[in-house]
Amino acid sequence: MSSADGIPPASPLGCPATTRDENAMVRLSIDFEFPSRTWWENGGQELWDGIAEGFDGSHVVLDPNLAESWLAQARGIPGWDAGSEYSPHPVHLTQLEEDDEEML
């Protein structure tokens, strides 16, 4: 299924559905340029701490399905969209490729 402009629909992760490798891992990272503390103070900190436990604290590498589930919860917390154009959310997602081992 395509949109009217020919771009494949995005998955919940924001990656085009036809190009996303279902076996690829994704990275969730804190966006330190996100200007608002609202999301963090309304439950985002606890949500982040729950998934980041055992990691360095500023990013986690996850299975795409787990990341989608986590992001669905994160979007429901007030303040998720309180950022600027260049930093719209407190946490951002990056799809890792096989050669991105240094990002782990």
Phi, psi and omega in degrees: 000131180240157173279173182298332181270006176087001179270131180300148179297148180278147172284173176301339179279352180091000178268141177306132186300328184278348182249350182286125177279115184297341180267350182286147176271161177235159181239126171259131182227144173293134175264102184289351177268357177295121191280340187263147174259356186304311182299314181298320183281343181261018178121348179296323180298315179295320178297314179297313181300326180295327181264335184271354180304128180092352177255185183286353177098337181255348175204159175222150176249126188224163168294142182303323181293320177294319178297318178299317179296316180296315180296325177299318177293316183298320181295336181279352181272130179305135179103354181303320183261023186272011182270189180263179180300320182276347181214072189286337185226157182289339180228137178237159185249139174230130176277127180271144174259168182303328183271010181266028183302331179292343179277351182287000000 
